[in-house]
Amino acid sequence: MSRGKKLDLFIGAEIEDGWAKVEDARRSEIAQDIIEPSKHFLIFKKEKRRGKTVTIIGEFYLSVDMQEKILKDLKKKIGCGGTIKDGWMEFQGELKDKLKPLLLEENFRFKSGH
């Protein structure tokens, strides 16, 4: 079996027996509303992934092009890697102190305590 295909098996269970079809619960809905940066209330999260720290900022309610532009500018200014997943920006490393002033320059706001 190639790596790109999923194996879809139903073993001995039928939907009529009270079983429910499992939806992909990992994906969150991306908001369709586009809000200007001054009306955002961003929060910071910190996670460990494979022993490395990841800084997560969000949730952004911008168009995909605008999110990619902001991400590219931030990565260039800080000198780190990052990505966008479901409206949240993820950066490699613990970068809260460096990211907050840069986002404040772009007129983003933060929830109190973040």
TORKOL-4160 file (C-alpha; in steps of 0.2 Angstrom, whole numbers, padded with zeros to 4 digits, m for minus):
114
<pt num="1" X="0000" Y="0000" Z="0000"/>
<pt num="2" X="0007" Y="0017" Z="m0004"/>
<pt num="3" X="0010" Y="0030" Z="0009"/>
<pt num="4" X="m0003" Y="0042" Z="0002"/>
<pt num="5" X="m0019" Y="0032" Z="0003"/>
<pt num="6" X="m0029" Y="0028" Z="0019"/>
<pt num="7" X="m0036" Y="0011" Z="0023"/>
<pt num="8" X="m0054" Y="0011" Z="0025"/>
<pt num="9" X="m0061" Y="m0004" Z="0034"/>
<pt num="10" X="m0077" Y="m0008" Z="0043"/>
<pt num="11" X="m0075" Y="m0024" Z="0052"/>
<pt num="12" X="m0091" Y="m0032" Z="0058"/>
<pt num="13" X="m0100" Y="m0017" Z="0063"/>
<pt num="14" X="m0114" Y="m0009" Z="0053"/>
<pt num="15" X="m0120" Y="0009" Z="0055"/>
<pt num="16" X="m0138" Y="0003" Z="0059"/>
<pt num="17" X="m0132" Y="m0006" Z="0075"/>
<pt num="18" X="m0130" Y="0010" Z="0085"/>
<pt num="19" X="m0113" Y="0014" Z="0078"/>
<pt num="20" X="m0109" Y="0032" Z="0072"/>
<pt num="21" X="m0098" Y="0036" Z="0058"/>
<pt num="22" X="m0082" Y="0045" Z="0065"/>
<pt num="23" X="m0079" Y="0062" Z="0057"/>
<pt num="24" X="m0061" Y="0069" Z="0057"/>
<pt num="25" X="m0061" Y="0077" Z="0074"/>
<pt num="26" X="m0044" Y="0085" Z="0073"/>
<pt num="27" X="m0048" Y="0098" Z="0061"/>
<pt num="28" X="m0057" Y="0114" Z="0067"/>
<pt num="29" X="m0067" Y="0125" Z="0056"/>
<pt num="30" X="m0058" Y="0140" Z="0049"/>
<pt num="31" X="m0068" Y="0156" Z="0052"/>
<pt num="32" X="m0074" Y="0164" Z="0037"/>
<pt num="33" X="m0076" Y="0181" Z="0045"/>
<pt num="34" X="m0062" Y="0193" Z="0041"/>
<pt num="35" X="m0058" Y="0205" Z="0054"/>
<pt num="36" X="m0046" Y="0220" Z="0054"/>
<pt num="37" X="m0030" Y="0218" Z="0065"/>
<pt num="38" X="m0035" Y="0231" Z="0078"/>
<pt num="39" X="m0051" Y="0220" Z="0083"/>
<pt num="40" X="m0041" Y="0204" Z="0085"/>
<pt num="41" X="m0038" Y="0197" Z="0103"/>
<pt num="42" X="m0023" Y="0186" Z="0101"/>
<pt num="43" X="m0017" Y="0173" Z="0114"/>
<pt num="44" X="0000" Y="0164" Z="0116"/>
<pt num="45" X="0002" Y="0146" Z="0119"/>
<pt num="46" X="0017" Y="0136" Z="0122"/>
<pt num="47" X="0019" Y="0117" Z="0118"/>
<pt num="48" X="0032" Y="0104" Z="0118"/>
<pt num="49" X="0034" Y="0094" Z="0102"/>
<pt num="50" X="0047" Y="0080" Z="0101"/>
<pt num="51" X="0057" Y="0089" Z="0115"/>
<pt num="52" X="0056" Y="0106" Z="0106"/>
<pt num="53" X="0047" Y="0121" Z="0111"/>
<pt num="54" X="0034" Y="0128" Z="0099"/>
<pt num="55" X="0025" Y="0146" Z="0102"/>
<pt num="56" X="0007" Y="0146" Z="0095"/>
<pt num="57" X="m0002" Y="0163" Z="0092"/>
<pt num="58" X="m0020" Y="0165" Z="0087"/>
<pt num="59" X="m0033" Y="0164" Z="0082"/>
<pt num="60" X="m0031" Y="0175" Z="0066"/>
<pt num="61" X="m0047" Y="0180" Z="0057"/>
<pt num="62" X="m0038" Y="0186" Z="0041"/>
<pt num="63" X="m0038" Y="0181" Z="0023"/>
<pt num="64" X="m0026" Y="0167" Z="0019"/>
<pt num="65" X="m0015" Y="0179" Z="0008"/>
<pt num="66" X="m0014" Y="0191" Z="0023"/>
<pt num="67" X="m0009" Y="0178" Z="0035"/>
<pt num="68" X="0005" Y="0171" Z="0024"/>
<pt num="69" X="0012" Y="0189" Z="0022"/>
<pt num="70" X="0012" Y="0192" Z="0040"/>
<pt num="71" X="0020" Y="0175" Z="0044"/>
<pt num="72" X="0033" Y="0178" Z="0031"/>
<pt num="73" X="0037" Y="0195" Z="0038"/>
<pt num="74" X="0038" Y="0189" Z="0056"/>
<pt num="75" X="0049" Y="0174" Z="0051"/>
<pt num="76" X="0061" Y="0185" Z="0042"/>
<pt num="77" X="0062" Y="0198" Z="0056"/>
<pt num="78" X="0065" Y="0184" Z="0070"/>
<pt num="79" X="0075" Y="0172" Z="0060"/>
<pt num="80" X="0065" Y="0156" Z="0064"/>
<pt num="81" X="0054" Y="0143" Z="0055"/>
<pt num="82" X="0035" Y="0143" Z="0056"/>
<pt num="83" X="0018" Y="0139" Z="0049"/>
<pt num="84" X="0000" Y="0142" Z="0049"/>
<pt num="85" X="m0013" Y="0129" Z="0054"/>
<pt num="86" X="m0031" Y="0132" Z="0056"/>
<pt num="87" X="m0029" Y="0151" Z="0058"/>
<pt num="88" X="m0015" Y="0149" Z="0071"/>
<pt num="89" X="0003" Y="0153" Z="0068"/>
<pt num="90" X="0016" Y="0141" Z="0075"/>
<pt num="91" X="0034" Y="0147" Z="0077"/>
<pt num="92" X="0049" Y="0136" Z="0082"/>
<pt num="93" X="0056" Y="0140" Z="0099"/>
<pt num="94" X="0050" Y="0151" Z="0114"/>
<pt num="95" X="0048" Y="0168" Z="0105"/>
<pt num="96" X="0034" Y="0176" Z="0115"/>
<pt num="97" X="0045" Y="0191" Z="0120"/>
<pt num="98" X="0051" Y="0194" Z="0102"/>
<pt num="99" X="0034" Y="0192" Z="0094"/>
<pt num="100" X="0023" Y="0202" Z="0105"/>
<pt num="101" X="0031" Y="0219" Z="0100"/>
<pt num="102" X="0031" Y="0215" Z="0082"/>
<pt num="103" X="0013" Y="0211" Z="0082"/>
<pt num="104" X="0009" Y="0226" Z="0092"/>
<pt num="105" X="0017" Y="0236" Z="0078"/>
<pt num="106" X="0005" Y="0228" Z="0066"/>
<pt num="107" X="m0010" Y="0235" Z="0077"/>
<pt num="108" X="m0014" Y="0218" Z="0084"/>
<pt num="109" X="m0021" Y="0217" Z="0102"/>
<pt num="110" X="m0019" Y="0203" Z="0115"/>
<pt num="111" X="m0030" Y="0197" Z="0129"/>
<pt num="112" X="m0025" Y="0203" Z="0146"/>
<pt num="113" X="m0012" Y="0192" Z="0153"/>
<pt num="114" X="m0004" Y="0187" Z="0137"/>
